[in-house]
Amino acid sequence: MDGKVLGYAGDDVNVIIEPELNLLLNDAGSFEFLVPSTNPEYENIQNRQSMVQILKDGKEMFYGEIRQCQKDMDNIKECCAIGELAFLHDSIQPQAEFHNMTTRQMLETWLNEHNSQVEERKRFYVGIVSIHKNDS
């Protein structure tokens, strides 16, 4: 979380409880988990600020933002992170009409609008566009 270890399998200090990662095709995905008050990062978890990354064998499986984290009666934090695709919900696209644009230009137009409304960590940039047919 935020570049620090929040949980590590088999660790006695950096402990998270009941981690559940939900990944779906074409969906933001989510990560839910519990954090005991003994975890060194317990006080640093911030709603809509903290970023969570899940790695498996050094490869990123999930990246997202803590959207909800609250303490229960036992002082355990119940947290839910939403995947980076949900960052697109943090901007508003104005109504507009577009003509004579390639698929890449259209994507760039939408993402430029999104990027102008969100902080750096929530920005997207167009990579390879592999649509060959342009039915504008």
ABEGO torsion letter per residue (X at the ends): XGGBBABBBGBAABBBBGBBBBBBBGBAEBBBBBBBAABAAAAABBBGABBBBBBBGGBBABBBBBABBBBBAAGBBBBBBBBAAAAAAABBBBBBBBBGBBAAAAAAAAAAAAAAABBAAABBBBBBBABABBBX
